[in-house]
Amino acid sequence: MAANAIDQTRRMLSLVTYLRERPGARIADVARAFGISEDELISDLDVLPLCGTSFRGGDLLDIDTDGERIWWHNPAALSAEAAAPLRLAADEATALLVAARAVATLPGLREGDREALLRATAKLEAAAGETAGASDRLSVTFESEGGVFAEVDRAISERRRLWVRYYSPARDELTEREVDPIRLFALGHTYMEAWCYRSEARRTFRLDRVAEIRILDEPAAPPELELRDLSEALVQPSADDPEVVVEVGPGGRWVAEYYPHDSAEELPDGGLRITLRTPDPTSLRRLALRLGPDGRITAPEDLAQSARSAAAEALAAYEAPGGQGV
């Protein structure tokens, strides 16, 4: 799965720290640790040497590979640059102040981290002088998942169990679960991999579908599990699974966002023709009922007919005397 620019930036920032602590790290081990393919890792390594140690350039990162291992030849340069007195241009100071103030407002941020960030912000404001005034006219807001991310990150750090209320689009329902978080990762969206006590199995939760979250007093103790390779995709249906085609109008385009699919072809009316695979095609009848006039299953024919029959039965029950129809 191709990563977007935000995913790649996050990963490359983590790579710098990771490689600095592991001189001569094997390419295969690093790719596995970051859940990406070796080709994606090599692509990142091609970009890192173009990065300097300040916004306006400086010593470039001297990172290369012999095809098996990764070598960083000047990690001390970064340490030396970090130890040098802070000298920022006006736009650099403004960017840092806006970002720092925004991060400090994140719900769920550890109080010690928030206080340290506020102290650093105050020092930066003092050093920036009049420049700091320009940053007061700018602000940044985070997506709602930011607070959930902070709580999950804290639970992983403190090895504590989580209680979540989670929305499942496949069943169109909210469920309450206790989970032991294992890791956070990003593949287009941000996810938590965790051991779920409701399912008694490993499960993956998309953070923007978490309606409520709470850190519990119980220590987290997930079973020993091998981390999955996420280099291809989060969900990888089998090629042997039956193929299903769903056509949706403009109001049903969300299906391509919520369901892993092979292709999504644009239709003249602004809708999509979505082709996907699933081991249980009958589970998509609920999707057809949810879509109503915004979409329909077109193949295979037996599933399409089954969905039409289910819709007709639901409509008949709704309109029957004593039903909820008007």
C-alpha positions as CSV (number, residue, x, y, z in Angstrom):
1,M,0.0,0.0,0.0
2,A,1.4,3.3,-1.0
3,A,1.9,5.6,2.0
4,N,0.8,9.2,1.9
5,A,3.2,12.1,2.6
6,I,2.1,12.4,6.3
7,D,2.7,8.7,6.9
8,Q,6.1,8.8,5.3
9,T,7.1,12.0,7.2
10,R,6.2,10.3,10.5
11,R,8.1,7.2,9.6
12,M,11.2,9.0,8.5
13,L,11.3,11.1,11.7
14,S,11.2,7.8,13.7
15,L,13.8,6.3,11.4
16,V,16.3,8.9,12.3
17,T,16.2,8.0,16.0
18,Y,15.9,4.2,15.2
19,L,19.0,4.2,13.0
20,R,21.0,6.4,15.3
21,E,20.6,3.8,18.1
22,R,21.3,0.8,15.8
23,P,24.4,1.3,13.7
24,G,24.6,-1.3,10.9
25,A,21.0,-2.3,11.3
26,R,19.8,-4.9,8.8
27,I,17.4,-3.7,6.1
28,A,15.1,-6.6,6.6
29,D,14.9,-6.0,10.4
30,V,14.2,-2.3,10.0
31,A,11.5,-2.8,7.4
32,R,9.8,-5.4,9.6
33,A,10.0,-3.1,12.6
34,F,8.2,-0.3,10.7
35,G,5.7,-2.6,9.0
36,I,6.8,-1.6,5.5
37,S,8.4,-3.3,2.5
38,E,12.2,-3.2,1.9
39,D,11.6,-1.2,-1.2
40,E,9.7,1.4,0.8
41,L,12.5,1.5,3.3
42,I,15.1,2.0,0.5
43,S,12.9,4.8,-0.9
44,D,13.0,6.5,2.6
45,L,16.8,6.1,2.7
46,D,17.1,7.8,-0.7
47,V,15.4,10.9,0.8
48,L,17.0,11.1,4.2
49,P,20.5,12.1,2.9
50,L,18.8,15.2,1.4
51,C,17.7,16.3,4.9
52,G,19.7,18.8,7.0
53,T,19.8,19.6,10.6
54,S,17.8,22.8,10.5
55,F,14.9,24.3,8.5
56,R,17.4,26.2,6.3
57,G,19.9,23.4,5.7
58,G,23.1,22.6,7.5
59,D,25.0,19.3,7.8
60,L,23.2,16.7,5.6
61,L,22.5,13.2,7.1
62,D,25.1,10.9,5.7
63,I,23.1,7.7,5.6
64,D,23.7,4.9,3.1
65,T,23.3,1.1,2.6
66,D,25.4,-1.7,1.2
67,G,22.2,-3.6,0.2
68,E,22.0,-5.6,3.5
69,R,22.8,-3.1,6.3
70,I,22.2,0.6,6.9
71,W,25.0,2.9,8.0
72,W,24.8,6.4,9.4
73,H,28.3,7.9,9.1
74,N,27.7,11.3,10.9
75,P,25.2,10.9,13.8
76,A,27.5,13.0,15.9
77,A,26.7,16.0,13.6
78,L,23.1,15.9,14.7
79,S,24.1,15.8,18.3
80,A,26.5,18.7,17.9
81,E,23.9,20.7,16.0
82,A,21.4,20.1,18.8
83,A,23.9,21.3,21.4
84,A,24.5,24.5,19.5
85,P,22.7,27.7,20.6
86,L,19.2,28.0,19.2
87,R,19.1,30.5,16.3
88,L,15.8,30.8,14.5
89,A,14.5,33.0,11.7
90,A,11.1,34.7,12.2
91,D,9.2,32.1,10.2
92,E,10.9,29.2,12.0
93,A,10.1,30.7,15.4
94,T,6.5,31.2,14.3
95,A,6.1,27.7,13.1
96,L,7.5,26.2,16.3
97,L,5.3,28.4,18.5
98,V,2.1,27.6,16.7
99,A,2.9,23.8,16.7
100,A,3.9,23.8,20.4
101,R,0.8,25.6,21.5
102,A,-1.4,23.3,19.5
103,V,0.2,20.1,20.9
104,A,-0.1,21.5,24.4
105,T,-3.9,21.5,24.0
106,L,-4.2,17.8,23.1
107,P,-6.5,16.0,25.4
108,G,-5.0,13.0,27.2
109,L,-1.4,14.4,27.0
110,R,0.6,13.3,30.0
111,E,0.6,16.2,32.5
112,G,4.3,16.1,32.9
113,D,4.8,16.3,29.2
114,R,2.3,19.2,28.9
115,E,4.1,21.2,31.6
116,A,7.5,20.5,30.0
117,L,6.1,21.7,26.6
118,L,4.7,24.8,28.2
119,R,8.0,25.7,29.8
120,A,9.8,25.2,26.5
121,T,7.2,27.3,24.7
122,A,7.7,30.1,27.3
123,K,11.5,30.1,26.7
124,L,11.0,30.1,23.0
125,E,8.6,33.1,23.2
126,A,11.2,35.0,25.3
127,A,13.9,34.2,22.8
128,A,11.7,35.1,19.8
129,G,10.9,38.6,21.2
130,E,8.6,40.6,18.9
131,T,8.5,37.6,16.5
132,A,6.3,35.7,19.0
133,G,3.5,38.2,18.4
134,A,2.9,37.0,14.9
135,S,2.3,33.5,16.1
136,D,-0.6,34.7,18.3
137,R,-2.6,35.3,15.1
138,L,-2.3,31.7,14.0
139,S,-3.8,28.5,15.3
140,V,-3.9,24.8,14.5
141,T,-6.7,22.3,15.3
142,F,-6.3,18.6,15.4
143,E,-8.7,15.9,14.3
144,S,-10.8,14.4,17.1
145,E,-8.6,11.2,17.1
146,G,-5.8,13.2,18.6
147,G,-7.1,12.7,22.1
148,V,-7.6,9.0,21.5
149,F,-4.1,8.7,20.2
150,A,-2.7,10.4,23.3
151,E,-4.6,8.0,25.6
152,V,-3.5,4.9,23.7
153,D,0.1,6.2,23.6
154,R,0.0,6.7,27.4
155,A,-1.6,3.3,28.0
156,I,1.2,1.6,26.0
157,S,3.9,3.6,27.8
158,E,2.4,2.7,31.2
159,R,1.4,-0.8,30.3
160,R,-2.2,-0.4,31.3
161,R,-5.5,-1.8,30.0
162,L,-8.0,0.4,28.1
163,W,-11.8,0.5,28.0
164,V,-13.2,1.7,24.7
165,R,-16.6,2.3,23.1
166,Y,-16.0,1.4,19.4
167,Y,-18.1,1.8,16.3
168,S,-18.1,-1.1,13.9
169,P,-19.3,0.0,10.4
170,A,-19.8,-3.6,9.3
171,R,-22.4,-4.2,12.0
172,D,-23.5,-0.6,12.3
173,E,-23.2,-0.7,16.1
174,L,-21.3,0.6,19.1
175,T,-19.6,-2.0,21.4
176,E,-17.8,-1.7,24.7
177,R,-14.5,-3.5,25.0
178,E,-11.6,-3.9,27.3
179,V,-8.3,-4.2,25.4
180,D,-4.6,-4.4,26.1
181,P,-2.9,-2.1,23.5
182,I,0.1,-3.5,21.6
183,R,1.1,-0.8,19.2
184,L,0.0,2.3,17.2
185,F,0.6,2.5,13.5
186,A,-0.5,4.6,10.5
187,L,-1.8,3.3,7.1
188,G,-3.7,6.2,5.7
189,H,-5.5,6.4,9.1
190,T,-4.1,5.8,12.6
191,Y,-4.8,2.4,14.1
192,M,-4.3,0.6,17.5
193,E,-3.4,-3.1,17.5
194,A,-4.6,-4.7,20.7
195,W,-5.6,-7.9,22.5
196,C,-9.4,-7.7,22.8
197,Y,-11.0,-9.5,25.8
198,R,-14.5,-9.3,24.2
199,S,-13.3,-11.3,21.1
200,E,-10.5,-13.1,23.0
201,A,-8.3,-12.4,20.0
202,R,-6.0,-9.8,18.4
203,R,-8.0,-6.9,16.9
204,T,-7.2,-3.7,15.0
205,F,-9.1,-0.5,15.9
206,R,-9.2,2.7,13.8
207,L,-8.8,5.6,16.2
208,D,-11.4,7.9,14.5
209,R,-14.0,5.2,15.2
210,V,-13.4,5.2,19.0
211,A,-16.3,7.0,20.5
212,E,-15.0,7.0,24.0
213,I,-11.8,5.8,25.8
214,R,-10.7,5.4,29.3
215,I,-7.4,4.1,30.9
216,L,-8.0,1.4,33.5
217,D,-6.1,0.6,36.6
218,E,-5.5,-3.0,35.5
219,P,-2.1,-3.7,34.0
220,A,-2.0,-4.7,30.4
221,A,-0.8,-8.2,29.8
222,P,-1.4,-9.1,26.1
223,P,-0.2,-12.6,25.1
224,E,3.1,-13.0,23.2
225,L,2.1,-12.3,19.6
226,E,4.2,-12.0,16.5
227,L,3.7,-8.5,14.9
228,R,2.0,-8.7,11.5
229,D,3.7,-7.5,8.4
230,L,1.8,-4.4,7.3
231,S,3.8,-3.6,4.2
232,E,1.1,-4.6,1.8
233,A,-2.1,-3.5,3.5
234,L,-4.0,-3.6,6.8
235,V,-6.6,-6.1,5.5
236,Q,-5.6,-8.5,2.8
237,P,-8.5,-10.6,1.5
238,S,-7.6,-13.9,-0.1
239,A,-7.6,-14.1,-3.9
240,D,-9.9,-17.1,-3.5
241,D,-12.6,-15.1,-1.7
242,P,-15.7,-14.4,-3.8
243,E,-15.8,-11.1,-5.7
244,V,-18.7,-8.7,-5.0
245,V,-19.5,-5.6,-7.0
246,V,-21.4,-2.7,-5.3
247,E,-22.5,0.4,-7.2
248,V,-23.1,3.5,-5.0
249,G,-24.3,7.0,-5.7
250,P,-22.6,10.2,-4.4
251,G,-24.2,9.6,-0.9
252,G,-22.6,6.1,-0.7
253,R,-19.0,7.0,-1.6
254,W,-18.1,6.4,2.1
255,V,-18.2,2.6,1.4
256,A,-14.8,2.9,-0.4
257,E,-13.5,4.6,2.8
258,Y,-14.7,1.9,5.2
259,Y,-14.4,-1.3,3.2
260,P,-11.1,-2.7,1.8
261,H,-11.6,-3.1,-1.9
262,D,-9.8,-4.1,-5.1
263,S,-11.0,-1.2,-7.2
264,A,-13.3,1.9,-7.1
265,E,-14.4,3.1,-10.6
266,E,-15.9,6.5,-11.0
267,L,-19.5,6.6,-12.3
268,P,-21.0,9.4,-14.4
269,D,-23.4,10.4,-11.6
270,G,-20.6,11.0,-9.1
271,G,-20.9,7.6,-7.6
272,L,-18.5,4.6,-7.6
273,R,-18.5,1.0,-8.8
274,I,-16.6,-0.8,-6.0
275,T,-15.2,-4.3,-6.4
276,L,-14.2,-6.1,-3.3
277,R,-13.6,-9.6,-2.0
278,T,-15.0,-11.2,1.2
279,P,-15.0,-14.8,2.6
280,D,-18.7,-14.2,3.6
281,P,-20.6,-12.3,0.8
282,T,-23.9,-12.6,2.7
283,S,-22.5,-10.3,5.3
284,L,-22.8,-7.5,2.7
285,R,-26.6,-7.7,2.7
286,R,-26.6,-5.4,5.8
287,L,-24.5,-2.9,3.8
288,A,-27.1,-3.0,1.0
289,L,-29.9,-2.3,3.5
290,R,-27.9,0.6,5.0
291,L,-27.3,2.1,1.6
292,G,-31.0,2.1,0.6
293,P,-31.4,4.3,-2.5
294,D,-27.7,5.3,-2.3
295,G,-26.4,2.0,-3.6
296,R,-27.0,-1.6,-4.6
297,I,-25.1,-4.9,-5.0
298,T,-24.9,-5.8,-8.7
299,A,-22.8,-9.0,-8.6
300,P,-23.0,-11.9,-8.0
301,E,-26.6,-12.1,-9.1
302,D,-27.7,-14.5,-6.3
303,L,-26.4,-12.1,-3.7
304,A,-28.0,-9.1,-5.5
305,Q,-31.3,-10.9,-5.5
306,S,-30.9,-11.8,-1.8
307,A,-30.3,-8.2,-0.9
308,R,-33.3,-7.0,-2.9
309,S,-35.5,-9.6,-1.1
310,A,-34.2,-8.6,2.3
311,A,-35.0,-4.9,1.4
312,A,-38.5,-5.8,0.2
313,E,-39.2,-7.8,3.4
314,A,-38.0,-5.0,5.6
315,L,-40.1,-2.5,3.7
316,A,-43.2,-4.7,3.9
317,A,-42.7,-5.1,7.7
318,Y,-42.3,-1.4,8.0
319,E,-45.5,-0.6,6.1
320,A,-47.6,-3.5,7.7
321,P,-50.4,-2.6,10.1
322,G,-48.9,-2.2,13.6
323,G,-45.5,-1.4,12.0
324,Q,-43.7,1.9,12.1
325,G,-44.8,3.2,8.7
326,V,-46.9,6.2,8.3
